């Protein structure tokens, strides 16, 4: 399992899909919106960054002058910290100006420790930039434990010490619907009876030519559904793929 994960992270397509998604990619909506959100927190400042669950570190390019350090549970080239089994990192308190956690929290078995560790490692005034799944298929890397809602993410970050986390929802509404329909249609098994299977495959072939056009239409007419800032106490964008947060240590 570990070797296969490492091999997937080394594949150039892994980073390309996350930082340069194309309209013909089935996962375009997800990775385009995710990339836009993370890029907004990028900076040329000489800060100290922890990529907490780094993987291939695709978003390091947005911190070109940072002292950029990587932590993961899997040994990787250039890794600075091997995350302990209790989700802690062997580093002193208040070391980092920014902690980046992208699509990691769903894989963490003890998220209370993980979020507390983010708070501990940040300097006063430092920020946590976090994204994880609101809704997604199961995908163990090597484990997959949970998903979040807006209220759940506020609760967990406040419990860790972040008093006023800003919560965002990514890939919402019709964008989320079309993304999941497309992804499901290309991954689900065709029906077994031969006539139904042939029809299913024929429609899938047609749709493979059609979905980029649908994606373009969504991009044009529903751009406001890419990134939506959640307003506490309201039912903001109830359908979404990614839940994200920017939380400052005050």
N, C-alpha and C positions, 0 to 999 in steps of 0.2 A: 504493500500500500504506500509506504513512504517513498519508495523509488518511483512509483508511477506519479505521485504528486510532484516530486522534484522534476521529473521529466516534463510534466505539463507546464510547470512554471518556466522552464528553460525554453519552451517553444516560443519563437518570436510572435506568433499569432496571439499568444496569451496577453502580451503587453499591447500589441496593435489593437486588439479588440477593445481594450479598456481606455486607451488614450486617443485612438483614431478610428472609432467605429464608423462603418459605412452603412448606407441606407439599405443595402442588400443583405446585411447581417440580420439574421432572425432576432438577435438580442439587441438590435440597434437602439431602441427606445431606452432600455435599461442602462446600457453602458454610456450612451450619449448624455443622458440626464445625470447619471452618477459622476461622470467626468466633469461636466459643467459645474456641479455643486462643489466638488473637491478643488477644482482649479480656482474657484473664487477665493479660497483660503490660501492660495499660493502666494509666495513673497520672495523678493530678492534680498531681503534682510538677512544678516548673518546671525541666525537664531539656531538654537539647538532643538532638533526634532527627533522624536521617537516614533518609528513606524512599528506599532504594537500589534504584531501578527502580520509581519511584513510580506510573506510570500515572495513574489517577484518584484515587489516595490515599484509598481508601474507609475505611481504618482510622484516619485522622487524628482522628476523633471520640473515640477512646479516649485521646488525649493532649491534653486541652483547654487546658492551661497551658504546653505545651511550646513551645520555639523549634523549630518543625517545618519542616525543610528537605527539599526534594525534588530528586532526581536521576534523570535518565532519558536514554535515547539519542535520544528524540524531543522536539522543542521543544513545550512546553506552557505555557499561562498559569500564572504563578506558579512556574515552575521556577527553582530556585536554582543547579543545576549541570547542565551538559550532560556526560554521561558520555563520556569519550574512547574512541576506537576500541580502546584496550588495556584497557578496563574500569576505568580509574582516574578519580578525581575531583579537580579542582583545589582542594584544601583541605589545611590543615596537619594534621600528625600529632596524634592524641589530642584531637580536637575534640568528639566526640559521647559522650553518656552511653548512648545506645541506638541501634542500627541495626536497622531493620525491612526485611526482605527477604522479600516474600510472592509466591510463585509467579513468581520471577524467574530463579533459577539455571539452570533448564532451557533458558533462552533465551540464556545467556552462552556465548560460544565459548571463552573462556579462564578457566575457573572457578578455577584456581589463583591467578591474578592477582586475581580478584574477591574470593575469600575472604581473601587476603593484605591486600587493600585494606580490607576490613571490620576486620581486626585492627589495621591501622595507624591507622585513623581513630578507633577507640574509645579513650576514656580508660581508664587502669588501673581495674579494677572495673566498667567498662562492659559492656553485654551486647548480643549479637547475637541477635535473634529471627528465625529463618529458617524458611520453609516452601517446599517444592517437591514435585514429583510423584515418587511411587514408581512408579505406573502411571497412564497417561493416554493419550488419543488424541493424535496429532500436531497441533500448533497453533502455527504460526509467527507470532510477533509481534515482528519479522518472521521470526525464525528459531526453530527448536526442535532442540536438540542432544542432550539426554541425560536419563536418569532415575537415581534413586538407590535404593540399599538402605541398611539401617541401618549395616552395616559400612563401606560406601563413604562415607557421610556422616561417620562418626567419623574415618575415615582422612583425608578431605580437610580437615576442620576442625582436626584435630590438626596436620596438615602446615602449616596457616596460623598455628599458634601457640596455638590454643585447646586447653588441656591436658585438660580434663574436660568436654566437651560433653554435655549431656543430650539424648538422642534420643527422639522421640515418633513414634508412628504414628497417623494419623488415618483415620477411616472404615474400620474393619477388619471382617474376617470376613463374616458374613451381610449386614451393611450394605453392604460393598463389592460383594458378589455381586449384591444387588438393585439397587444403583445402576447397575452396569455393564449388567445385563440390561435395565433400563428405558431407559437412555440409548442402548444399541445398538438396541433394538427400535424406537425412535422416529426413528433416524437412518439405519438400513440401508435400501437400496432394496428395494422389494417384488419378488418373483419375476416374471418376464416372462409366463409363460403366464396367460391371463386368469382361469381358475378359481382358480389358486393365488394370484394377485394379489388377487382379491376376498376370498378367505378370509383372507389375511394382513392386509388393511386392516380387515376386520370384527373380527378378533381384536385388532388394535391399537386400534380404537375402544373395545372393551370394556375393554381394559387401561388406557386413558387414564382411565377412571372408577375403576379398581380400584387402581392403584399408590399413590395417597395413603393408602389403607387399609393396604396392606402396609407403607408407610413408618411409619405410626403404630404398627403392631404391632412393627416393629423398634425404634422409639424406646422402646417400653414394656418389651420383653423383653430387649433387648440394649444397654442404655445404656452398659455398660462398654466397648463396642467403638467408642465415639465417639473417645476419646483414650486411647491406651495408651502408658505410659512403657516404653520398651525397656530391657531388662536385658541388659547386655553379657555375651556368652557363652551366652545362652539363645536359644531359637527363639520369641521373644515375638511373638504376632500376625503370623504369616508372610504373611497376605493383607491388604493395605492399599492405600489410594489415595495418601495424602500422607505424606511423610517430613518431620519438623519437628525443629528444634533450638533450644535456648537455650544459648548458649555465652558464658561470662564471660571477659574478658581479665584474667588474673591476673599 
